[in-house]
Amino acid sequence: SPERTLERKVQEVLLALWLEQKYTKDQILAMYLNRVFFGSNAYGVEAASRRYFNKSARDVNLGEAAVLAGLLKAPSRLSPARDAEAANARAQLVLAAMREQGFITDSEVKTAMSQTPASAKSYWTGAGLYVADMVMDELPGLIGDVKEDVIVDTTIDKSLEKKAEQSLVDVLDKEGDKLDASQAALVSIDGTGAIRALVGGRDYAASQFNRAVKAKRQPGSSFKPFVYAAALEKGLTPFSVFNDAPIRIGDWTPENYEKKYNGEVTLATALAKSLNTVAAQLVMYDGPDQVIKLAHRLGIESELQPNASIALGTSEVSLMELTASYAAFMNGGYKATPHVIRRVTTAEGKVLYENTYDSPPRVLSEQIAAQMDAMMMGVIDNGTGKSAKIPGWQAAGKTGTTQNSRDALFVGFTSNLTTGVWFGNDDGKPMKKVTGGGLPAKAWKEFMIAAHKGLSPAPLFGNGQLIDNPNSSQPMAQAAPDGGQPVTAEVPPSTTIGGIISGVFGGDANANRYPQAPVRQQTATSGNGPVPPADVAEGGGAGYGNVVPPGDVGTPQTTSSVQPRRTTLLDLIMGQ
C-alpha cells in the first residue's frame, strides 16, 4: 500500500537487513526484476520483453533495455503500448545516466537511441491469452495467494489452440459481415474434461472478455439432449412415437423452426429434425425438475428455470459448461469436469497442486449414453447438423438457435473430442438467419477435421447403434446405412471412458496401455426403468486407479519414448 508511517519504515529497514544477510546483491536484483510490474499486464522483465519487443530479455539491445529500465518509475503511464513517445523520452534519460556513470560511451548512446522502438501493440494477441487469464483467475483458488514463482502445466494442446482460433477467424472473415455475425467462441474438451483448446472471442487484442467461459447465453435447441436423456431414463426409447402437431401448454404454444409439422415421429427423428413440439411434450412427460436434475448431474452448473420452455433452451448457460456436459455422452456416461490447470509446482519442483481427474463418477448408464450417441449421430447424418459431417469419422451433436438468431451454437463430438462453438454479437443484435447448422457447424467441422488429421477413425460409444433394451417391451432398431428398413442391433460390450479416449490412437497396440475402468456390479435391477439418478451419480467403484487417460490429442501419437513437454502458462502468454 502507499501508506507512509514510521512503523512501516522500521519494518522495511529490518526486512532490508534480513535480505542483505540472506541473499547477494545480484540475487536480490534478479528477484526484483522477475516480479516487478512493467505495465500492460506484464510482470517481470522476461514477460515485459516479450510483451513489448516480442523477444526474450536475453536478446534485447541496449535501447530496448533502456526502455524497460525506464518503465519502473511509472509503468502504466510510460508503457510503450500507451505512450511510445514518453517511453522513448524516459529511455533517453536512462542512457544519459549510464553515460554519466561511465557504463557506456557516447557512440553507444547514439546507437542505442536509434534502436529504441517507436511503439508496441496495445494488447497481446492470440487465443492463448484467454486461457492465460482463465488460469490466473483460477490459480488462487487452488493454491492460495501466489507468493513465489510457480510453474503451471495446463491441459491445452498448442496445435489445437491455433487450429481452433483459425477456424473461427476463417468463418467470420468469409461470412461474418454479410450475416451480421461479429463474434464467436469455441471450447474443446476430451473425455476427462481436460480443456484442449479454448477461444474466448474473435480477437483478444480488441476484447479480453472470455465468451466461452464468462458469457451466459440461451443454448436454444442444443439443450434438448438433456430432455431426451431424461425421457430415456424414464423408460422411453429412440423409437417411442410422439405426435408432431400444434400444441398448447398453458399460455405457451411452441412452434417448429420451419413452422411445419410431421405427424407421428419417433424420438430419434424428432431430435434429428429438432422438432420443438416433441421436446415440449417430453419436458411435460419427464417433469422440468427431472430434466434440471439430469442437466446438473452431467455438468450444467447455472441455475435453470423449472418450466416447460426449458425444452427449447431458455435458461442461460456458458458454452464451457454446455460442452463439458456433452462430454458425458461421448465418454460413455462419466462426468467430465472441465479443467485447464493440470499441475502447479514451485521453481524447485515442489508440487503445490495436481489433479488428473482420473476417477470420474458415472452420471449416465452405458445404455442411455449409447442410445443418445446414436440419436445425436442422426442430427449430423440426416438432420439439422449436416454441415458438420467429418469424412471418415462417426460424429454426433446438436444444433441450437435462439430467437431471431441472436445466438447460434453447435456442440458435438467424436470418440476423441467434444467441441462447442458459439456465434453471435456482444450486444445481442440478431444475425441474418444464422442457425446452429450454419456458421457454428462450419467452424466446428473445420476445427475437428484439423484436430483429427493423422488419427485413426474410431467409432462412437456404442458404435452409433440404436440398441435393443432388454428391460423394455418396446423394440429398438438400428437404421440401415442406406436408409432402408431398420435392423435389430445387439447391446455392445461394456465400454469405459478409458477405452473411448484411448481408442482414437488405433489398433491393439494400446489395448493394455490404458486399462478399462472396473465395472460396478449391479445388485439389483431397476425394473423396466433406467439406472436411477442416485445410483448413476455414485462414484464408488468407477475410475482408473492411478492410470491417467491419454490427453495428447490433435497430433499423431509418436513412437518416441520421450514424452512431449506439457504446455505451461508462460507458453500460452508468449504464444509458443
Residue pairs with C-beta under 8 A, 6 or more apart in sequence:
19 28
20 28
23 31
33 44
33 45
34 44
34 45
34 46
34 149
35 43
35 44
36 43
36 44
36 45
36 72
37 43
37 75
38 44
38 45
38 47
38 48
38 51
38 68
38 71
38 72
38 75
38 79
39 48
39 71
39 75
39 76
39 78
39 79
39 81
39 82
40 51
40 52
40 76
40 79
40 81
40 82
40 120
40 123
41 51
41 124
42 48
42 50
42 51
42 52
45 57
45 68
46 56
46 57
47 573
48 57
48 68
48 71
49 55
49 56
49 57
49 59
49 60
49 64
49 68
50 56
50 573
50 574
51 81
51 120
51 124
52 64
52 67
52 68
52 80
52 81
52 117
52 120
53 60
53 64
53 117
53 120
57 68
60 68
61 112
61 115
62 95
62 104
62 108
62 111
62 112
62 115
63 91
63 95
63 111
63 112
63 113
63 114
63 115
63 116
63 117
64 115
64 116
64 117
66 91
66 92
66 94
66 95
66 98
66 112
66 116
67 80
67 87
67 88
67 90
67 91
67 116
67 117
69 91
69 94
70 78
70 87
70 90
70 91
70 93
70 94
71 78
71 79
71 87
71 90
73 90
76 82
77 83
77 86
78 86
78 87
78 90
79 87
79 120
80 87
80 88
80 117
80 119
80 120
81 119
81 120
81 121
81 122
81 123
82 122
84 117
84 118
84 119
84 120
87 116
88 116
88 117
88 118
91 116
92 113
92 116
95 104
95 109
95 112
95 113
96 109
98 104
98 109
99 105
99 106
99 108
99 109
104 112
121 205
122 205
123 129
123 204
123 205
123 208
124 204
124 205
124 573
124 575
125 203
125 204
125 205
125 575
126 165
126 204
126 575
127 161
127 162
127 164
127 165
127 197
127 198
127 199
127 200
127 204
128 156
128 158
128 161
128 571
128 572
128 573
128 575
129 204
129 208
129 572
129 573
130 198
130 199
130 200
130 201
130 204
130 208
130 210
130 212
130 213
131 154
131 156
131 161
131 195
131 198
131 340
131 572
132 569
132 572
132 573
133 208
133 210
134 198
134 210
134 213
134 340
135 152
135 154
135 340
135 341
135 569
135 572
136 569
138 340
138 341
139 146
139 150
139 152
139 341
139 344
140 146
142 341
142 344
142 352
142 353
143 150
143 344
143 352
143 353
148 346
148 347
149 346
149 347
150 344
150 345
150 346
150 347
150 352
151 344
151 345
151 346
151 347
151 568
151 569
152 341
152 343
152 344
152 568
152 569
153 341
153 342
153 343
153 344
153 345
153 566
153 567
153 568
154 340
154 341
154 342
154 566
154 567
154 568
154 569
154 571
154 572
155 194
155 195
155 196
155 339
155 340
155 341
155 342
155 551
155 567
156 195
156 196
156 197
156 198
156 340
156 567
156 572
157 196
157 197
157 552
157 553
157 554
157 555
157 567
158 567
158 571
158 576
159 554
159 555
160 188
160 196
160 197
160 451
160 553
160 554
161 197
161 198
161 199
161 572
163 197
163 447
163 450
163 451
163 554
164 186
164 188
164 197
164 198
164 199
164 447
165 199
166 446
166 450
167 186
167 443
167 444
167 446
167 447
167 450
168 184
168 185
168 186
168 199
168 202
168 421
168 443
169 202
170 443
170 446
171 184
171 423
171 439
171 442
171 443
171 446
172 181
172 182
172 184
172 202
175 181
175 439
176 182
176 439
178 432
179 431
179 432
179 433
179 434
179 438
179 439
180 425
180 429
180 430
180 431
180 432
180 434
181 408
181 423
181 424
181 425
181 431
181 434
181 439
182 202
182 425
182 426
183 201
183 202
183 211
183 423
183 424
183 425
183 426
184 199
184 201
184 202
184 211
184 421
184 422
184 423
184 424
184 439
184 440
184 443
185 199
185 200
185 201
185 210
185 211
185 212
185 215
185 319
185 421
185 422
186 197
186 198
186 199
186 212
186 319
186 419
186 420
186 421
186 422
186 443
186 444
186 447
187 195
187 197
187 198
187 199
187 212
187 213
187 319
187 320
187 323
187 338
187 419
187 420
188 195
188 196
188 197
188 198
188 323
188 417
188 418
188 419
188 420
188 447
188 451
189 195
189 196
189 323
189 324
189 327
189 336
189 338
189 417
189 418
189 419
190 196
190 327
190 336
190 416
190 417
190 418
190 501
190 549
190 551
190 553
191 327
191 330
191 331
191 334
191 336
191 418
191 497
191 500
191 501
191 549
192 331
192 336
192 356
192 357
192 358
192 360
192 497
192 501
192 549
192 551
193 324
193 327
193 335
193 336
193 337
193 338
193 339
193 357
193 360
194 339
194 340
194 342
194 357
194 551
195 320
195 338
195 339
195 340
196 417
196 551
196 553
196 554
197 419
197 447
197 451
197 554
198 212
198 213
198 320
198 340
199 212
200 208
200 209
200 210
200 211
200 212
200 213
200 214
201 207
201 209
201 210
201 211
207 426
209 215
209 426
211 319
211 422
211 426
212 318
212 319
212 320
212 420
212 422
213 318
213 319
213 320
214 318
215 318
215 319
215 422
216 302
216 316
216 317
216 318
217 316
217 317
217 318
217 319
217 402
217 407
217 422
217 424
218 313
218 314
218 315
218 316
218 402
218 403
218 406
218 407
219 313
219 316
219 317
219 322
219 400
219 402
219 407
219 409
220 312
220 313
220 399
220 400
220 401
220 402
220 407
220 408
220 409
220 436
221 274
221 276
221 279
221 312
221 313
221 384
221 398
221 399
221 400
221 401
221 436
222 313
222 322
222 398
222 399
222 400
222 409
222 410
222 411
222 436
223 295
223 310
223 311
223 312
223 313
223 315
223 317
223 322
223 400
224 271
224 274
224 279
224 311
224 312
224 313
224 398
225 271
225 326
225 329
225 372
225 376
225 398
226 291
226 294
226 295
226 298
226 300
226 325
227 279
227 282
227 283
227 286
227 291
227 310
227 311
228 267
228 271
228 279
228 282
228 372
228 375
229 294
229 298
229 329
229 364
229 368
229 372
230 282
230 286
230 290
230 291
230 294
231 240
231 267
231 282
231 285
231 286
232 238
232 368
232 371
232 372
232 530
233 290
233 294
233 365
233 368
233 529
233 530
233 531
233 533
234 285
234 286
234 290
234 529
234 530
235 472
235 528
235 529
235 530
236 267
236 285
237 267
237 371
237 469
237 472
237 474
237 476
238 266
238 267
238 268
238 371
238 374
238 375
238 466
238 476
239 266
239 267
239 268
239 466
239 474
239 475
239 476
239 477
240 266
240 267
240 474
241 264
241 265
241 266
242 264
242 265
242 267
242 270
242 278
242 281
242 282
243 263
243 264
243 265
244 256
244 261
244 262
244 263
244 264
244 265
244 270
244 275
244 277
244 278
245 261
245 263
245 277
246 253
246 255
246 261
246 277
247 253
247 254
247 277
247 280
247 281
249 280
249 284
249 308
250 308
252 280
252 308
252 309
254 276
254 277
254 279
254 280
254 309
254 311
254 312
255 276
255 277
256 274
256 275
256 276
256 277
257 274
257 276
257 401
257 435
261 277
262 269
262 273
262 275
265 273
265 275
265 278
267 278
267 282
267 375
268 374
268 375
268 378
268 466
268 479
269 275
269 378
270 278
270 279
271 375
271 376
271 378
271 379
271 383
271 398
272 375
272 378
272 379
272 381
272 382
272 383
272 384
273 383
273 384
274 379
274 383
274 384
274 398
274 399
276 311
276 312
279 311
279 312
280 308
280 309
280 311
280 312
282 311
283 291
283 308
283 310
283 311
284 308
288 306
288 307
288 308
288 310
289 306
291 304
291 310
291 311
292 304
292 306
292 310
293 533
294 533
295 304
295 325
296 304
297 335
297 363
297 533
297 536
297 537
298 325
298 328
298 335
298 363
298 364
299 321
299 324
299 325
299 327
299 328
299 335
299 336
299 337
299 338
299 363
300 317
300 321
300 322
300 325
301 321
302 315
302 316
302 317
302 318
302 321
303 315
304 310
304 315
304 317
305 314
305 315
307 314
313 400
313 402
319 409
319 420
319 421
319 422
320 338
320 420
321 338
322 409
322 411
322 420
323 338
323 411
323 418
323 419
323 420
324 336
324 337
324 338
324 418
325 336
326 397
326 398
326 411
326 412
326 413
326 418
326 420
327 336
327 413
327 418
328 334
328 335
328 336
328 363
328 364
328 369
329 364
329 369
329 372
329 373
329 376
329 396
329 413
329 461
330 336
330 373
330 396
330 413
330 414
330 415
330 418
330 460
330 461
330 500
331 369
331 461
331 497
331 500
331 501
332 366
332 369
332 370
332 461
332 495
332 496
332 497
332 499
332 500
333 362
333 363
333 364
333 365
333 366
333 368
333 369
333 536
334 360
334 361
334 362
334 363
334 497
334 542
335 360
335 361
335 362
335 363
336 360
336 418
337 357
337 360
339 355
339 357
341 353
341 355
342 354
342 355
342 356
342 566
343 351
343 353
343 354
343 566
344 351
344 352
344 353
344 354
345 351
345 352
346 352
356 548
358 543
358 544
358 545
358 546
358 547
358 548
358 549
359 539
359 542
359 543
359 544
359 545
360 497
360 539
360 542
360 543
361 537
361 538
361 539
361 542
362 520
362 536
362 537
362 538
362 539
362 542
363 536
363 537
364 372
364 536
365 530
365 531
365 536
366 461
366 462
366 494
366 495
367 467
367 469
367 491
367 530
368 530
368 531
369 461
369 462
370 461
370 462
370 465
370 467
370 492
371 462
371 466
371 467
371 476
373 396
373 460
373 461
373 462
373 464
374 396
374 460
374 462
374 464
374 465
374 466
374 467
374 478
375 396
375 466
376 396
376 397
376 398
376 412
377 394
377 395
377 396
377 460
377 464
378 479
379 385
379 396
379 397
379 398
379 399
379 412
380 386
380 388
380 389
380 395
380 396
380 397
380 412
381 389
384 399
384 435
384 436
384 437
385 397
385 398
385 399
385 410
385 412
385 436
385 437
385 441
386 437
386 441
387 437
387 438
387 441
387 442
387 445
388 395
388 397
388 410
388 412
388 437
388 441
388 442
388 444
388 445
388 448
389 395
389 445
390 414
390 445
390 448
390 449
390 452
391 449
392 457
393 414
393 448
393 452
393 457
394 414
394 415
394 457
394 459
394 460
394 463
394 464
395 412
395 413
395 414
395 448
395 460
396 412
396 413
396 460
396 464
397 410
397 411
397 412
397 413
397 444
398 410
398 411
398 412
398 436
399 408
399 409
399 410
399 435
399 436
399 437
399 440
399 441
400 407
400 408
400 409
400 410
400 411
400 436
401 407
401 408
401 409
401 434
401 435
401 436
402 408
404 430
405 430
405 431
405 432
405 433
405 434
405 435
406 424
406 425
406 428
406 429
406 430
406 431
407 422
407 423
407 424
408 422
408 423
408 424
408 431
408 434
408 435
408 436
408 438
408 439
408 440
409 420
409 421
409 422
409 423
409 436
409 440
410 420
410 421
410 436
410 437
410 440
410 441
410 443
410 444
411 418
411 419
411 420
411 421
412 418
412 419
412 444
412 448
413 419
413 460
414 448
414 452
414 458
414 460
414 504
415 458
415 459
415 460
415 461
415 500
415 501
415 503
415 504
416 451
416 452
416 455
416 458
416 501
416 504
416 553
417 448
417 451
417 452
417 553
419 444
419 447
419 448
419 451
421 440
421 441
421 443
421 444
421 447
422 440
423 431
423 434
423 439
423 440
423 443
424 431
425 431
451 553
451 554
454 555
454 556
455 504
455 505
455 506
455 553
455 556
456 504
456 505
456 506
456 507
458 503
458 504
458 506
459 503
461 495
461 500
462 492
462 495
463 492
465 478
465 489
465 492
466 476
466 477
466 478
466 479
466 486
466 489
467 476
467 478
467 489
467 490
467 491
467 492
468 475
468 476
468 477
468 488
468 489
468 490
468 491
469 476
470 491
471 525
471 526
471 527
471 528
471 529
472 528
473 528
475 488
476 488
476 489
477 486
477 487
477 488
477 489
478 486
478 487
478 488
478 489
479 486
480 486
480 487
494 516
494 519
495 516
496 516
496 517
496 519
497 517
497 549
498 514
498 515
498 516
498 517
498 544
498 547
498 549
499 514
499 516
501 514
501 549
501 550
502 510
502 513
502 514
502 549
502 550
504 553
505 550
505 557
513 550
514 544
514 547
514 549
514 550
515 544
515 545
515 547
517 542
517 543
517 544
518 541
518 542
518 543
519 541
520 538
520 540
520 541
520 542
521 541
522 531
526 532
526 535
552 564
570 576
